[in-house]
Structure formats: C-alpha cells, structure tokens
C-alpha cells in the first residue's frame, strides 16, 4: 500500500548537483588536479562514477565547473577588489582577500595554485585552463591600474602591467605560504610589507 505512486520506487536516488560541485571544488582545492582521483571526487560528492560522468562529463570538465564555482564563490573577492575607488585599495583588497581565502575560507592554499602544480601530459588541459585564469586576472588588474594612471590616482610613470604582475605574484606567493602552513597573521604582515612598496 505504501508509496509506489508516481513510479518513484526503483529510480536511482537523485543528488544535489550544486552540493556535489561544492564537494568536488574542495577536493580539487585540497589535492590539486592530479592529486584528486576519481574515487576521491565521487566519494566526496557521494555519487557513482556513472552519475558523475552523466552530470559533469569527464574529470577535466568537472574541474572547469569547479573552477567556475571557485571564481564565483571563494575567489569572488578578486572581482570585488577591482571596484575599489583607488589602485592601492584594489591591491589591498585583493591581497587581504587572498589571505582570508587561503587561511580561513577553505583548505590551506589556493585552488588555482594547487591545481597549477599539475605536470603530466594528462593534466595539461587543466594546467592551461589555470594559466588562462591567472593571465585573465592579471590583465583585468593591469587594466584597472592603467585607468588609475590616466585618472592621476597612480604616478604618471607607473607601469600598470608591472604593478599588476607584482600584486598577482605576491598574492600567489601568499597562497603557497598558506599551503606550507604559514598562518593568517603572518600573511597579513606580508601584505603590510608589500603595500609599503606602493608607488607614491
């Protein structure tokens, strides 16, 4: 008499795609692209390999979706930083956002840095996606700093590309240090030191 209404009995249990993607993102964040096995991913997501392939495609496609989620979630401070009123505030918001994300928000380190350590031929596509991500982030910061030069917010002789590369390099260095166990307060001191070198 119980509940066969609607043909529900016998259907495979549905899963929350959003929740599964969040779990996959955290596995990639913690273990990098190569370090994350299909067993690790499906185990964390609570689904079978068949369900994973049906919902997300292969591992590389899942990684791309996880990276998008990371960009829109934990790394969204990058886009918000670019909206700060001055170039110095852009740099500070970006670097302090990095410290918060790599020490408080999720696993130590940064998904973009952890994933970039992929080195085998099989991991090449993921590596290239991450190079593109970092390049795009750097170009957006360079564009913002170029505007700051034009508006007189940065000194006339400032090279926007060099300054953006400096900020990005410090940010990714902070992520590596966090993965090595350096704590929040020490990394905030790194930001303080970097900002002392700001062009005046």
C-alpha positions in Angstrom: 0.0 0.0 0.0 3.0 2.2 0.6 4.3 4.7 -1.8 4.8 3.4 -5.3 2.8 6.4 -6.5 4.4 8.2 -9.5 6.9 5.3 -10.1 9.4 6.6 -7.6 10.4 3.2 -6.3 13.3 1.7 -8.2 14.6 5.1 -9.6 18.2 5.9 -8.7 18.5 8.4 -5.8 18.9 11.9 -7.2 21.6 14.1 -5.8 22.0 17.8 -5.4 24.3 18.9 -8.3 25.2 22.2 -6.6 26.2 20.4 -3.4 28.2 17.8 -5.4 30.0 20.5 -7.2 30.9 22.3 -4.0 32.4 19.0 -2.7 34.4 18.5 -5.9 35.7 22.0 -5.7 37.0 21.4 -2.2 38.7 18.1 -3.3 40.5 19.9 -6.2 41.3 22.8 -3.8 42.9 20.5 -1.3 44.6 18.0 -3.6 45.2 19.8 -6.9 44.0 18.4 -10.3 46.4 15.5 -10.5 46.1 14.6 -6.8 42.3 14.3 -7.0 41.4 10.8 -8.1 38.0 9.9 -9.5 37.5 7.8 -6.3 38.3 10.9 -4.2 35.9 13.0 -6.2 33.0 10.6 -6.3 33.5 9.7 -2.7 33.3 13.3 -1.6 30.4 14.0 -3.9 28.5 10.9 -2.7 27.8 9.7 -6.2 28.9 6.9 -8.5 31.3 7.4 -11.4 28.4 6.8 -13.8 26.4 9.6 -12.2 29.5 11.9 -12.2 30.0 11.3 -16.0 26.3 11.8 -16.7 26.1 15.1 -14.7 29.5 16.7 -15.3 31.3 14.9 -18.1 34.9 13.8 -17.5 37.3 14.9 -14.8 38.6 17.9 -16.9 35.0 19.1 -17.4 34.3 18.7 -13.7 37.4 20.7 -12.9 36.3 23.5 -15.2 33.0 23.6 -13.4 34.7 23.5 -10.0 37.0 26.4 -11.1 34.0 28.5 -12.2 32.4 27.8 -8.8 35.6 28.8 -7.0 35.8 32.0 -9.1 32.2 33.0 -8.3 32.5 31.9 -4.6 35.7 31.8 -2.6 37.7 33.9 -5.1 34.9 36.4 -5.8 36.9 38.9 -3.7 39.1 39.4 -6.8 36.3 40.9 -8.9 35.1 43.0 -5.9 38.6 44.3 -5.3 38.7 45.8 -8.8 35.8 48.0 -7.9 37.6 49.7 -5.0 38.0 53.5 -5.5 41.8 53.7 -5.6 44.5 51.4 -7.1 46.1 51.0 -3.6 42.7 49.9 -2.2 42.4 47.5 -5.2 45.8 45.9 -4.3 45.0 45.8 -0.6 41.5 44.2 -1.1 43.0 41.7 -3.5 45.9 40.7 -1.2 43.8 40.6 2.1 41.1 38.7 0.3 43.7 36.2 -0.7 44.9 35.8 2.9 41.3 35.3 4.1 40.5 32.7 1.4 43.7 30.7 1.7 43.7 30.6 5.5 40.1 30.8 6.7 37.5 30.1 3.9 38.6 26.7 2.8 41.6 24.3 2.7 45.0 26.0 3.1 46.3 27.3 -0.1 44.5 28.3 -3.4 42.7 26.1 -5.9 44.4 28.0 -8.7 47.9 27.4 -7.3 47.2 23.8 -6.1 45.8 22.9 -9.5 48.6 24.5 -11.3 51.1 22.0 -9.9 49.7 19.5 -12.5 52.6 18.3 -14.6 51.8 15.1 -16.5 50.5 15.2 -20.1 47.1 14.1 -18.9 46.9 17.2 -16.7 47.9 19.6 -19.5 44.4 20.8 -20.3 43.8 21.7 -16.6 47.2 23.4 -16.4 46.3 25.5 -19.5 42.9 26.4 -18.0 44.7 27.7 -14.9 47.3 29.6 -16.8 44.4 31.3 -18.7 42.7 32.1 -15.4 45.8 33.7 -13.9 46.5 35.6 -17.1 43.0 36.9 -17.3 43.1 38.0 -13.6 46.4 39.8 -14.2 45.1 41.6 -17.3 42.0 42.8 -15.5 44.2 44.2 -12.7 46.5 45.8 -15.3 43.5 47.4 -17.0 42.3 48.8 -13.6 45.8 50.2 -12.9 46.0 51.7 -16.3 42.8 53.6 -15.6 44.3 54.7 -12.3 47.3 56.2 -14.1 45.0 58.0 -16.5 43.0 59.4 -13.6 46.1 60.6 -11.7 45.5 58.1 -8.9 48.9 56.4 -9.7 52.0 58.4 -10.6 52.4 59.2 -14.3 55.5 56.9 -14.8 53.8 53.8 -13.3 53.9 50.7 -15.5 50.4 49.2 -15.0 51.5 45.7 -16.3 54.5 45.6 -13.9 52.5 46.7 -10.9 49.7 44.2 -11.7 52.3 41.4 -12.0 53.8 42.4 -8.7 50.4 42.3 -6.9 49.5 38.9 -8.5 52.9 37.4 -7.7 52.6 38.5 -4.0 49.1 37.0 -3.9 50.1 33.7 -5.4 53.1 33.6 -3.1 50.8 34.1 -0.1 48.8 31.1 -1.3 51.9 28.9 -1.5 53.0 30.1 2.0 49.5 29.2 3.4 49.7 25.7 1.8 53.0 25.4 3.7 51.2 26.2 7.0 52.0 29.9 7.4 49.2 31.4 9.4 46.7 34.2 8.8 48.5 36.9 11.0 51.9 36.3 9.4 50.4 36.5 5.9 48.7 39.8 6.8 52.2 41.1 7.7 53.3 40.1 4.2 50.5 42.3 2.8 51.6 45.1 5.1 55.2 44.8 3.8 54.1 44.6 0.1 51.9 47.8 0.5 54.9 49.7 1.9 56.4 49.4 -1.6 53.4 51.1 -3.2 54.2 53.8 -5.7 53.7 57.3 -4.2 
